[in-house]
Amino acid sequence: MRWVLFGALLGVLLLIPNVLTLVGAVIAWLLGKPVLVAFVVGVVARPHLPKVRRWAR
């Protein structure tokens, strides 16, 4: 399913060249926001981090 959506997006980008410029501008704008980038990286990495247990006494 992911490849079908990727193919559809690629098809739209190739058929309408102005969309490629718009997508590039949106990606550049999002990457220019360090807090947003850090939040997304944290959300993506969180499931892969080990669970922290309580401190032993």
CYANA upper distance limits for C-alpha pairs under 8 A (distance plus 0.5 A):
  1 MET  CA      5 LEU  CA      6.89
  2 ARG  CA      6 PHE  CA      6.63
  3 TRP  CA      7 GLY  CA      6.47
  4 VAL  CA      8 ALA  CA      6.67
  5 LEU  CA      9 LEU  CA      6.65
  6 PHE  CA     10 LEU  CA      6.61
  7 GLY  CA     11 GLY  CA      6.54
  8 ALA  CA     12 VAL  CA      6.77
  9 LEU  CA     13 LEU  CA      6.68
 10 LEU  CA     14 LEU  CA      6.66
 11 GLY  CA     15 LEU  CA      6.57
 12 VAL  CA     16 ILE  CA      6.47
 12 VAL  CA     19 VAL  CA      8.28
 13 LEU  CA     17 PRO  CA      6.45
 13 LEU  CA     18 ASN  CA      8.45
 13 LEU  CA     19 VAL  CA      6.34
 13 LEU  CA     20 LEU  CA      5.92
 14 LEU  CA     20 LEU  CA      8.33
 16 ILE  CA     20 LEU  CA      7.94
 17 PRO  CA     21 THR  CA      7.50
 18 ASN  CA     22 LEU  CA      6.89
 19 VAL  CA     23 VAL  CA      6.52
 20 LEU  CA     24 GLY  CA      6.58
 21 THR  CA     25 ALA  CA      6.67
 22 LEU  CA     26 VAL  CA      6.71
 23 VAL  CA     27 ILE  CA      6.64
 24 GLY  CA     28 ALA  CA      6.62
 25 ALA  CA     29 TRP  CA      6.59
 26 VAL  CA     30 LEU  CA      6.65
 27 ILE  CA     31 LEU  CA      6.60
 28 ALA  CA     32 GLY  CA      6.64
 29 TRP  CA     33 LYS  CA      7.46
 30 LEU  CA     36 LEU  CA      7.76
 30 LEU  CA     37 VAL  CA      7.90
 31 LEU  CA     36 LEU  CA      8.36
 31 LEU  CA     37 VAL  CA      6.82
 33 LYS  CA     37 VAL  CA      6.85
 34 PRO  CA     38 ALA  CA      6.56
 35 VAL  CA     39 PHE  CA      6.65
 36 LEU  CA     40 VAL  CA      6.72
 37 VAL  CA     41 VAL  CA      6.65
 38 ALA  CA     42 GLY  CA      6.61
 39 PHE  CA     43 VAL  CA      6.69
 40 VAL  CA     44 VAL  CA      6.64
 41 VAL  CA     45 ALA  CA      6.52
 42 GLY  CA     46 ARG  CA      6.31
 43 VAL  CA     47 PRO  CA      8.33
 45 ALA  CA     49 LEU  CA      7.11
